[in-house]
Amino acid sequence: MKRGLYVGRFQPFHNGHKAVIDGLAEEVDELIIGIGSADISHDIRHPFTAGERVLMITRALNGLKIPFYVIPLEDVKRNALWVAHVKSMVPPFDTVYTSNPLVIQLFKEAGIPVLSPPMYLRESLSGTAVRKKMYHREAWEEYVPKEVVSVVREIHGIERMQQISKSD
């Protein structure tokens, strides 16, 4: 059995993430989705909590044909220890899937195979681009699964982004 680890911040979970996961579901028997920077929320780069991102992901992947686990991963302020921290928090895995250069380097240094799945429409489907549209109250809903739209509305995510971006 092959179990993969896909690491991302998912701020928010968008259609690019969904496309990557759909592709990974053809390569692995089980998938661990590691929510990076799980300890950071309520700032303009990290507006959503780990729990909110767990909701987004589990709802959006409801029909995925393989078992998956969504696990928040807090940041460790010492990169040399981060891989050991991740390994202590998730089930055993065979391969890491990520496009983050630092994550690639850290896992490679630890001797763990890393693959970078192709990104899907990266220019329009990046967390930064989607958050920018959300913040400016532009059309953002088409860039995320409908379940994510529901979660963002449920938690008043757009209003939160507007509020936390103000200065005193």
Secondary structure by P-SEA (a helix, b strand, c coil): cbbbbbbcccccccaaaaaaaaaaaacccbbbbbbccccccccccccccaaaaaaaaaaaaccccbbbbbbbbcccccccaaaaaaaaccccccccccccaaaaaaaaaacbbbbbccccccccccaaaaaaaaaacccccccccaaaaaaaaaaaaaaaaaaaaccc
